[in-house]
Amino acid sequence: MTGLNTVLIIVGLFLAGGVYSFWKQGMPKGVVVLLGIGSVMCLVAGVMRIQGLWD
């Protein structure tokens, strides 16, 4: 695992925690959706780099 993979996964998990927190606080759905999309994109990119599917 390289540093970029680790950073992408950590940022993705951090954003996922933000999604949960924002949802519980009653933030607007648009903010929650955008944060969720960013979280998923970071996690998928990190996992794809680990698997060697994306160089």
GILIN-V485192 format. One line per field, one symbol per residue. ss: DSSP state (A for helix, B for strand, O for the rest). phi: phi as a letter, one per 30 degrees, with the letter a starting at -180 (. if undefined). burial: b if it has 24 or more other ideal C-beta (glycine too) atoms within 12 Angstrom, else e. A space follows every 50 residues. Layout:
ss->???
phi->???
burial->???
This chain:
ss->OOAAAAAAAAAAAAAAAAAAAAAAAOOOAAAAAAAAAAAAAAAAAAAAAA AOOOO
phi->.cddeddddddddddddddddddddideeddddddddddddddddddddd didbc
burial->eeeebeebbeebeebbeebeeeeeeeeeeeeeeebbebbeebbeebeeee eeeee
